[in-house]
Amino acid sequence: MNTPVPDPPAADPSPSQSDATGEQGLEETYVPGEADTGTEGLARMADADPESESGPAAASSKAKASARKSKASELGDFKLLKKLGEGGMGEVYLARQQGLDRNVALKVLSKQLGKKEAFVERFFREARAMARLDHPNVLKVYAVETDKGRHYVAIELVDGQSMQDWIDQLGHLSVPDSVLVTILCAEALRHAHEAELVHRDIKPDNVLVTKRGQVKVADFGLAKAADEDVSMTQSGTGMGTPLYMAPEQARDAKTVDLRADIYALGCSLYHFLTGELPFQGNTALELVMAKEKGIFTSARKLNNQIPDRLDLLVDRMIAKDPNHRYSDCSELLNDLNSLGLAGETLSFIEGAEPAASGSASSTRATPATSPTRTNKPASSLPAVSLPLPSSAEDAAAQRATAADDDKWFVQHTNAKGRTAVSQMSTSRVRQAIEGKLLDLKARAKQKQSDSFMPLAQFAEFEPLIKKRIAQSRSGGSSGLKNIYQKLDKQHQRQKKWRALNFLFRSAMGWVWLTVFLAIVVAVSLGAWSVWGDTLGPKLQELFNWK
């Protein structure tokens, strides 16, 4: 779900309907659900002042309606002001955090997804991971909570627009602006990767720019929670995320690493520089096949202002094979900064300020080695509150998200088919389960003195194991994976056809050779029968036959 960037908040709209009408729509409007359109309800949100009523009765009715409106228009400490947009995960609202007196963007998980326990657990886990990120180029997360049965996350509100909006307006960016934005995004990604968080949805829509020219990368973690619903079964090139997605992520989004983010950032840089996408297709299948071939038009051919070194850097970022890309963002930043092409500010932002300290301005002297990771004290982290456990299942779900750094001894079958024991953190075990690197028979324990037990016996891993079992019973996945499966079947059919064609041609070759030899023998015998009496003595004389 993309993070919309609103226009400056306008005054509350005037009422257009009576109190009675407003009262009927409050629950639908201010506790967002499937029927919420975000337009009609905004008018009902204004304070009602009907001219048709007066006196004590009207005042009493107005007070009751106001109380109901105030209660329904709030989620926890956040007062909903305006609907900004919606996506596959739910709705986004402009809200006021009353305790700290500041505006925020409030992402509310849809009711349908809110009913899926595993998804809600992951929603909270990824939001908590986002809250640990503290960087000037990363959108801040203020809280993740549950109220009135709705799950939501409060994030920093940006007074600007996305890079996709700027590309739509400008066509493409200048080289200095393109490199500067990419450096700032790479700084944000490096910080996230050091926290063991892969974005997996880098694209211009998720790169926001404030009115002061500061760049913010949005939707860390939440994009990761939504990847199961990404599909490329539709036609057309307006498919969003898949246009920037690495080929290996399209095959299996669960097992990608930080190089998938570098690929997506490279596609975004290509788009900034040229106004075009490196890989295109009229259908999803054409797009997938283009990425699998890894062939694209050089950015320099589309924009001759691009230096050769920058062109080669883009080529390396979007290499088909992850091993041919940059290994991490530190290596990428070293090359970007060594070009000396980045501007001090964004030229398309009037009155833009230089990059914030700790972002692009400090990376121009980035050492070759990756910076030492430091752990911030808990008091410096944004406040995050989890819903109170209302049942044993809720308590187990919260315990499952509580200790990502706990160590486990995991007994599993390795790639050689042998039983092995590996020491992993909780987050690593979860990743291995999701990525199907651990089989369903794997066992674990926390202390060496303990006995190994099935992973499903631990609250930390039970939801993922159940999900794996359900997937294995249902027969697998859909969307992008289906496309790759179709391509693989098509490739196998082509291989079989080529093999049969080769055998047919070989057999026909032998047949024609046999026919040719038979003709030669027949002609020779015929000639001998006709001229044998004449040729015989001459051949005997020629070869001294007796």
C-alpha positions in Angstrom: 0.0 0.0 0.0 1.7 3.2 -1.1 2.0 6.1 1.2 0.1 9.0 -0.2 1.4 12.6 0.3 -1.5 15.0 0.9 -2.0 18.6 0.0 -1.9 21.0 2.9 -4.9 20.3 5.2 -7.9 22.3 4.2 -10.6 23.6 6.4 -13.3 21.2 7.5 -15.9 20.9 4.8 -19.4 22.3 5.4 -22.2 20.0 6.2 -24.6 19.2 3.4 -26.9 16.8 5.2 -29.0 16.8 8.3 -27.9 15.4 11.7 -29.9 12.3 11.2 -28.1 11.5 7.9 -24.7 12.2 9.5 -25.4 10.0 12.5 -26.2 7.0 10.2 -22.9 7.2 8.4 -20.5 7.8 11.3 -19.6 4.2 12.1 -18.9 3.4 8.4 -17.1 6.7 7.9 -14.8 6.9 10.9 -14.1 3.2 11.6 -13.1 2.4 8.1 -14.4 -0.8 6.5 -15.3 -2.3 3.2 -18.1 0.2 2.5 -16.0 3.3 3.2 -15.5 5.4 0.1 -13.7 8.2 1.8 -15.7 11.0 0.1 -19.3 11.1 1.4 -18.1 10.5 4.9 -15.8 13.5 4.9 -18.7 15.9 4.7 -20.4 14.2 7.6 -17.2 14.6 9.7 -17.7 18.4 10.0 -19.5 19.8 13.0 -23.2 19.8 12.3 -25.1 23.1 12.7 -28.6 22.6 11.2 -30.7 25.6 10.7 -33.9 23.6 10.8 -33.7 23.1 14.6 -33.3 25.4 17.5 -33.8 25.5 21.2 -32.9 23.0 24.0 -34.0 20.0 22.0 -31.7 20.9 19.1 -28.8 21.6 21.5 -29.3 18.2 23.1 -29.5 16.4 19.7 -26.4 18.3 18.6 -24.4 17.3 21.7 -25.3 13.6 21.3 -24.4 13.6 17.6 -21.1 15.4 18.4 -20.2 12.8 21.1 -21.0 9.9 18.7 -19.1 11.6 15.9 -16.1 12.3 18.1 -16.0 8.7 19.4 -16.4 7.2 15.9 -13.8 9.5 14.3 -11.0 8.3 16.6 -8.7 5.3 16.6 -6.8 5.3 19.9 -5.0 8.6 20.3 -5.6 9.5 16.6 -8.4 11.7 15.3 -9.2 11.0 11.7 -9.4 14.1 9.6 -9.4 13.1 5.9 -9.1 10.0 3.8 -6.0 10.2 1.6 -6.2 7.0 -0.4 -6.5 3.2 -0.3 -4.7 0.2 -1.5 -4.6 -3.6 -1.3 -3.9 -3.6 2.4 -6.5 -1.0 3.5 -7.0 2.8 3.8 -4.7 5.7 4.6 -6.0 8.7 6.5 -4.7 12.1 7.5 -5.0 12.0 11.3 -4.1 14.1 14.3 -2.2 12.5 17.1 -3.9 14.3 20.0 -1.4 13.5 22.7 1.6 15.0 20.8 -0.5 17.5 18.8 0.9 16.5 15.3 -0.5 15.3 12.0 0.4 11.8 10.9 -0.6 9.4 8.1 -2.6 6.6 9.6 -2.6 3.3 7.7 -5.6 1.1 8.7 -5.5 -2.6 7.8 -8.6 -3.7 5.9 -11.2 -5.8 7.7 -10.6 -8.7 5.4 -6.9 -8.9 6.2 -7.6 -8.1 9.8 -9.3 -11.4 10.1 -6.2 -13.3 9.1 -4.2 -14.0 12.2 -0.9 -14.7 10.4 -1.2 -11.6 8.4 -1.9 -9.4 11.4 1.0 -10.9 13.3 3.3 -10.1 10.4 1.8 -6.6 10.1 2.8 -5.9 13.7 6.2 -7.6 13.3 7.1 -5.6 10.2 5.8 -2.3 11.7 7.9 -2.9 14.8 10.9 -3.5 12.4 10.1 -0.2 10.7 10.0 1.6 14.0 13.6 0.5 14.8 14.8 2.4 11.7 16.1 5.9 12.6 17.4 7.6 9.5 16.8 11.1 7.9 15.8 9.4 4.6 13.5 6.8 6.1 9.9 7.6 6.8 9.4 7.3 10.6 6.9 5.0 12.3 5.3 6.5 15.4 3.0 3.7 16.7 1.3 0.5 15.7 -1.9 -0.3 17.6 -5.3 -1.9 17.6 -8.6 -0.1 18.5 -12.2 -1.0 17.9 -11.0 -4.2 16.3 -9.0 -2.3 13.7 -5.2 -2.6 13.3 -3.3 0.5 12.2 0.1 2.1 12.0 0.9 5.8 12.4 3.7 7.1 10.2 5.4 10.4 9.4 3.3 12.7 7.2 5.2 14.2 4.2 4.3 17.6 2.8 5.3 16.9 -0.8 4.8 14.3 -3.5 6.4 11.1 -4.7 9.2 10.8 -7.3 6.6 9.1 -9.6 4.6 12.3 -9.5 7.7 14.4 -10.4 8.6 12.0 -13.3 5.1 12.3 -14.6 5.5 16.1 -14.6 9.1 16.5 -15.8 9.5 13.4 -18.1 12.9 12.7 -16.7 15.4 14.2 -14.3 18.8 15.7 -14.8 21.9 13.6 -14.2 22.8 15.5 -10.9 19.2 15.1 -9.6 19.0 11.5 -10.5 22.3 10.6 -8.8 21.4 12.6 -5.7 18.0 10.9 -5.2 19.6 7.5 -5.8 22.4 8.2 -3.2 19.8 9.2 -0.6 17.7 6.1 -1.3 20.8 3.9 -1.2 21.7 5.5 2.2 18.3 4.6 3.5 18.5 1.1 2.2 21.9 0.6 3.7 20.6 1.5 7.1 17.6 -0.9 6.6 19.8 -3.7 5.4 22.1 -3.3 8.4 18.9 -3.8 10.5 18.3 -7.0 8.5 15.3 -5.6 6.8 14.8 -5.9 3.0 12.3 -3.4 1.5 11.3 -5.5 -1.6 9.1 -2.7 -3.1 11.5 0.1 -4.1 9.9 2.2 -6.9 9.4 5.9 -7.5 6.0 5.8 -5.9 7.7 4.8 -2.6 10.3 7.6 -2.8 8.8 10.8 -1.3 10.2 14.3 -1.6 9.2 17.1 0.9 8.7 20.7 -0.1 12.2 21.4 1.3 13.8 18.8 -1.0 14.3 16.1 1.5 14.0 12.5 0.2 12.2 9.9 2.3 11.9 6.2 1.4 8.4 4.9 2.5 6.8 1.5 3.1 9.6 -0.4 4.7 8.4 -3.7 5.9 4.8 -3.2 5.0 5.6 -3.9 1.4 7.2 -7.1 2.7 4.0 -8.0 4.4 1.9 -7.5 1.3 4.1 -9.4 -1.2 1.9 -12.5 -1.0 -0.9 -10.6 -2.8 1.3 -9.3 -5.7 0.1 -10.6 -9.0 1.1 -10.2 -12.6 -1.9 -11.9 -14.1 -3.3 -8.7 -15.5 -2.4 -7.2 -18.9 -0.8 -3.9 -19.6 2.3 -2.1 -18.5 0.7 -0.2 -15.5 1.4 -3.1 -13.2 3.3 -1.1 -10.6 5.7 -3.0 -8.4 6.5 -5.9 -10.9 8.0 -3.3 -13.3 10.8 -2.8 -10.9 10.9 -6.2 -9.3 14.0 -8.4 -9.6 13.6 -11.7 -11.6 14.4 -13.8 -8.6 11.8 -12.0 -6.5 9.2 -12.7 -9.2 10.0 -16.4 -8.9 10.0 -16.6 -5.1 9.6 -13.4 -3.1 10.3 -15.3 0.2 14.0 -16.0 -0.5 15.3 -12.7 -1.9 18.1 -10.7 -0.3 19.3 -7.1 -0.3 20.4 -7.4 -3.9 16.7 -7.4 -5.0 16.5 -3.8 -3.5 19.6 -2.8 -5.5 18.0 -4.1 -8.7 14.8 -2.2 -8.0 16.8 1.0 -7.2 18.7 0.5 -10.5 15.4 0.3 -12.4 14.3 3.5 -10.7 17.6 5.2 -11.5 17.2 4.2 -15.2 13.6 5.7 -15.0 14.9 8.9 -13.5 17.6 9.3 -16.1 15.6 8.4 -19.2 11.9 8.6 -18.4 11.6 5.0 -19.6 11.6 1.6 -18.0 14.5 -0.8 -18.8 12.1 -3.7 -19.3 8.6 -3.4 -20.8 5.9 -5.6 -22.2 2.3 -5.4 -23.4 1.5 -8.3 -21.1 2.8 -9.7 -17.9 4.3 -12.7 -19.8 6.2 -10.4 -22.2 7.6 -8.4 -19.2 8.7 -11.5 -17.4 10.4 -12.9 -20.5 12.1 -9.5 -21.1 13.6 -9.6 -17.6 14.6 -13.2 -17.9 16.5 -12.4 -21.0 18.2 -9.5 -19.2 18.5 -7.4 -22.5 17.6 -3.7 -22.4 18.5 -0.5 -24.2 21.5 1.3 -22.7 20.4 4.3 -20.7 23.1 6.4 -22.5 21.4 5.7 -25.9 18.2 7.3 -24.6 20.0 10.2 -22.9 23.4 11.2 -24.3 24.0 13.4 -21.2 24.7 10.2 -19.2 28.4 9.6 -18.7 29.8 6.2 -19.6 30.7 5.3 -16.0 27.2 6.0 -14.8 25.8 4.0 -17.7 28.0 1.0 -16.6 26.9 1.5 -13.0 23.2 1.2 -14.0 24.0 -1.9 -16.0 25.5 -3.5 -13.0 22.7 -2.6 -10.7 20.1 -4.3 -12.9 22.1 -7.3 -13.9 19.9 -10.4 -14.3 22.2 -12.5 -12.1 22.3 -11.3 -8.5 25.9 -12.3 -8.3 26.8 -9.8 -11.0 25.2 -6.9 -9.1 26.6 -4.8 -6.3 27.0 -7.0 -3.2 25.6 -4.3 -0.9 24.7 -0.6 -0.7 28.0 0.4 0.7 29.8 -0.8 -2.4 27.1 0.9 -4.6 27.5 4.2 -2.6 31.3 4.1 -3.0 30.9 4.0 -6.8 28.1 6.6 -6.9 30.0 9.1 -4.8 33.2 8.5 -6.8 31.5 9.8 -9.9 31.1 13.2 -8.4 27.9 13.8 -10.3 25.4 14.3 -7.5 24.0 17.8 -7.0 23.9 19.6 -3.6 20.2 20.1 -3.8 17.3 19.0 -6.0 17.0 21.5 -8.9 13.3 20.8 -9.5 12.4 21.9 -5.9 12.3 25.6 -5.5 14.3 26.7 -2.4 15.4 23.1 -1.7 17.7 22.5 1.2 20.9 20.5 1.1 20.7 16.8 2.1 20.2 16.2 5.8 23.3 15.4 7.8 23.8 11.6 7.8 22.5 11.2 4.3 24.0 12.1 0.9 26.3 14.9 2.3 28.1 12.5 4.6 28.3 9.6 2.1 30.6 11.4 -0.3 33.4 10.3 1.9 32.1 6.9 2.5 34.9 4.4 3.3 35.2 1.2 1.4 34.2 -0.8 4.4 30.6 -0.9 5.7 30.1 1.2 8.8 29.9 -0.5 12.2 26.4 -1.2 13.3 25.5 0.5 16.6 22.6 -0.4 18.8 20.6 2.5 19.9 19.2 2.6 23.5 15.6 1.5 23.8 14.6 5.1 24.9 15.6 6.5 21.5 13.3 4.3 19.6 9.8 5.5 18.5 7.1 4.4 20.9 5.3 1.3 19.7 2.4 -0.2 21.6 0.9 -3.6 20.9 -2.7 -4.6 21.6 -3.4 -6.1 25.0 -3.8 -9.8 24.8 -7.5 -10.7 25.0 -7.0 -14.5 24.8 -4.4 -17.2 25.0 -4.1 -17.1 21.2 -3.4 -13.3 21.3 -0.8 -13.7 24.0 0.9 -16.4 22.0 0.9 -14.2 18.9 2.6 -11.4 20.8 5.2 -13.7 22.3 5.9 -14.9 18.8 6.9 -11.4 17.7 8.7 -10.4 20.9 12.3 -11.8 20.6 13.6 -11.8 17.1 17.2 -12.0 18.4 16.8 -15.2 20.5 19.2 -18.0 19.5 18.0 -21.5 18.5 19.7 -24.8 17.8 17.9 -26.1 14.7 18.1 -29.7 13.6 17.4 -30.0 9.9 18.3 -31.8 6.6 20.9 -29.9 4.7 21.3 -29.6 0.9 23.4 -32.9 0.8 20.6 -34.8 2.5 22.4 -35.1 5.8 21.1 -34.2 9.3 22.8 -31.0 10.5 22.4 -28.7 13.5 22.6 -24.9 12.9 22.5 -22.0 15.3 20.0 -19.3 14.2 18.2 -16.3 15.5 14.4 -16.3 15.7 14.1 -14.0 12.7 16.5 -16.3 10.7 14.5 -19.4 11.5 11.3 -17.6 10.3 13.0 -16.6 7.1 14.2 -20.1 6.5 10.7 -21.5 7.1 9.1 -18.9 4.8 11.8 -19.5 2.2 11.3 -23.3 2.4 15.0 -23.7 3.4 13.8 -25.8 6.4 11.7 -28.8 5.8 8.5 -29.4 7.9 10.3 -32.1 9.9 12.9 -29.7 11.3 13.2 -29.5 15.1 14.6 -26.9 17.5 15.7 -26.1 21.0 17.0 -23.0 22.8 19.4 -24.6 25.3 21.9 -27.4 24.6 20.6 -29.3 27.6 17.0 -29.3 26.1 15.6 -31.9 23.8 14.8 -31.1 20.1 11.1 -30.5 19.5 9.1 -29.9 16.3 9.1 -26.2 15.2 5.3 -26.2 15.4 5.6 -26.7 19.2 7.0 -23.2 19.6 4.7 -20.1 19.5 7.4 -18.2 17.5 7.1 -20.6 14.5 3.7 -22.3 14.8 1.8 -19.9 12.5 4.5 -20.2 9.7 4.6 -24.0 10.0 0.8 -24.2 9.8 0.9 -21.9 6.7 3.5 -24.1 5.1 1.4 -27.2 5.8 -1.7 -25.5 4.3 0.3 -24.5 1.2 1.6 -28.0 0.7 -1.9 -29.4 0.9 -3.4 -26.8 -1.4 -0.8 -27.4 -4.0 1.2 -24.1 -4.0 0.9 -20.5 -5.1 -0.4 -18.3 -7.8 0.3 -15.1 -9.6 4.0 -14.6 -10.7 4.9 -18.1 -9.8 2.2 -19.5 -12.1 3.7 -17.5 -15.0 7.2 -18.9 -14.3 5.8 -22.4 -14.0 4.1 -21.9 -17.4 7.4 -20.6 -18.9 9.2 -23.6 -17.4 6.7 -26.0 -18.9 7.0 -24.2 -22.2 10.8 -24.4 -22.0 10.6 -28.2 -21.2 8.3 -28.7 -24.2 10.7 -26.8 -26.4 13.6 -29.0 -25.2 11.6 -32.2 -25.9 10.6 -30.9 -29.4 14.2 -30.0 -30.2 15.3 -33.5 -29.1 12.7 -35.2 -31.2 13.5 -32.9 -34.1 17.2 -33.8 -33.8 16.4 -37.5 -33.8 14.1 -37.2 -36.8 16.7 -35.3 -38.8 19.4 -37.8 -37.8 17.1 -40.7 -38.8 16.3 -39.1 -42.1 20.0 -38.5 -42.7 20.7 -42.2 -42.3 17.7 -43.0 -44.5 18.9 -40.7 -47.3 22.4 -42.1 -47.0 21.1 -45.7 -47.3 19.0 -44.7 -50.3 22.0 -43.0 -51.9 24.3 -46.0 -51.4 21.6 -48.4 -52.7 21.3 -46.3 -55.9 25.1 -46.2 -56.3 25.2 -50.0 -55.9 22.3 -50.6 -58.3 23.9 -48.3 -60.9 27.2 -50.1 -60.5 25.7 -53.5 -60.9 23.7 -52.4 -63.9 26.7 -50.9 -65.6 28.7 -54.1 -64.9 26.0 -56.3 -66.4 26.0 -54.2 -69.6 29.7 -53.5 -70.0 31.1 -56.3 -68.0 32.5 -58.3 -70.9 34.3 -55.3 -72.3 35.4 -53.7 -69.1 36.5 -57.0 -67.4 39.7 -57.7 -69.5 40.7 -54.0 -69.4 40.3 -53.9 -65.6 42.4 -57.1 -65.3 45.1 -55.6 -67.4 45.0 -52.3 -65.6 45.3 -53.8 -62.1 47.3 -56.9 -63.1 44.5 -59.2 -62.1 45.0 -62.8 -62.8 
